[in-house]
């Protein structure tokens, strides 16, 4: 070094192998930061199955948030509705189940087919007829009026007038139940108990139900597992089905919901609930041929029945008095009809009787067989608006205007509805 060279120009290069304390600290921090970042990127990349990106991470977090929200909504809805759901136990004197057995008919004391031995009638040995009351079935219901102890269920659950019914509440208490109303045209009924402290459900609006909407079914599965919870979606809207039971009876149900939420024997009469904890349907039937194909009556149908009971003390249904087939485009094409909608008045078989009932409002209005009712008070009759559903919106005594196609000409008739009576 020369003495005339400025000292500020001297370049000092530290030795890497002998760093001072400050340099060592920063070096360690830098290395750890690099390793942590690389490891974090590797984890995210591996989880996502590809290169990690901010949109992908946001999508993952969004899905997680939606899932948690749906789970919390489901548990909240179940917690809200379950206390209002009850099991309905059917009890009957079992000796009555055997009173009309083939054995009694052929070998009873008044039967002409008694055997004789040494001139004396001898009854063949037969098993002893069971006696006493036994539980023979069960269903589900839900409280619709806490103050009066009223419970809504399916009619087919409580249609045996010789049976006794007991309500088993969610807390395990039992109450004798009385059937106070049975719907003559729909599969609905109301039973009553003396307990007026069970919370009632909140009835939603079934007209706003959408395909794919998440729903929850609650019921007494298999008549044994109380308040069983199943979950699914609304698979179909406005289905028309023929529902039958194990006794051979059946009925047409129009405009019902289809759902893949599992509905098991014993679930009949239970609520179908949305994620807001509102009842939007009543579980009614299940297909034995398919998997996870169940059906529920829209709750707005039940609302009309509930209102009728509150007003009249019974279920009042308006009555026109015709038998009909709902016309679809396929039916019109197959039968060479000039219209693809409406209700074609047709004669039933020997059991069902005539197409227009004698003395009915339909006969008084002038309706005839093979007439096609196109509209009721201006509302077109189609797959979403059957004649039965449209008439259900009226009361006995109401005048309804009918647009009718007869011999390829449109005419207008007026019918005065009457109360349906069996």
Order of alpha helices (4+ residues) and beta strands (2+ residues): alpha-alpha-beta-alpha-beta-beta-beta-beta-beta-beta-beta-beta-beta-beta-beta-beta-beta-beta-alpha-beta-beta-alpha-beta-alpha-beta-beta-alpha-beta-beta-beta
